[in-house]
Amino acid sequence: MIDLYVYYKVREEAADALAPRVRALQQDIAARHGVHGQLKRRPDARDGLQTWMEVYPGVGQGFAALLARAVEDSGLPSQLAGPRHAEIFMDLTPCA
């Protein structure tokens, strides 16, 4: 299992309209695939842009592709101030 982190920029004036759309996408993914995402943002904005982060803990390797397709189908990318960046993290193996 991996943890998937996706971050992107959002224009401050678009944030109020965009947040419910991202949450609706996450609710749909939770209903269809049992993956419950989190939506976060940095507390500050720079040059009128907020940085948002979606977190999907404990997902399988194929989840990133599934999420990318769902995001494209939703039309969300056209509402963002730039591309989405995905990062995958995994737990460290404990030493014996």
N, C-alpha and C positions, 0 to 999 in steps of 0.2 A: 504494500500500500504506500501511497505517496500523498503529500499535501500539495495542492495546486494554489498558487497565488497569481492573481491577474490584476495588474495595475494600469491605469490610464488617466488622462487629463479630461476634465469637464469644465466648460465655461461656467462661471458663477451664475450667470443669468439663466442658464439651462438646467441647473441642479435640481430645482424644485419639481420640474416636469420630468426629469430623467430618473430620479430615484424610484418612483413607483413602477416605472417600466422595468428597471433592473430587478426590483423585488418580485415583480410578476414573473419574469423569466426564471428567477431562482425558485419560486414556488412551483412553477411548471416542472422544472428539473427535479425538484424534491418529490413531486407527485409521480412522475414517470420513472425516476431512477433511484429514489431513496437517498439522494445526496442533498444535504442541507447546507447551503452556502451562507456565508456572512458577507455583509456589505459594510465597508469602513471607509473613512476618509481622513486625510491629514487635517489637523486642526487649523492650519493656516492656508492661505491662498497666496499665489505669487502671480503677478501680472494678470489678474482676473481669472486665473485657472486654479481649480481644486485638483488634488490627486486623490483618486478613489482606488480602493483595493477590494477585490472579491477574494474570499478565502474558501476553499473547498478541502476540508481535512479528510484524510483516510480514504482516498479514491483510488480506483484501479488505473493502470497505465493508459487505457483507452479513453478515459474520461476527458482529457484535454481536447481531443479531437471531437468528441460528442458535444462538448460545450462550445467549441468554436463554430460548429455547424448551427447550433441553436441560436447563437448570438447573430450570426449572419442572417439566418432566417427571420430573426426578430426585427431587423432594420436598425438596431442600436448603433452600429459603427458610424452611421451618418450623423448621429447626434453628438459624437465625441469630438474632442479637440485634438485628435491625433490617434495613433494606433493603440491597440491593446497589447500589453506585454505579459506573457505568461512565464512563470518560473516554477519549477518543480523542486520540492525539497523532500527528503526522506529522513527517517530516524537513523541516528548513528547506531551501529551494532555495538552492544555492550561488550566490554572486555571480560574475559573469563578470569 
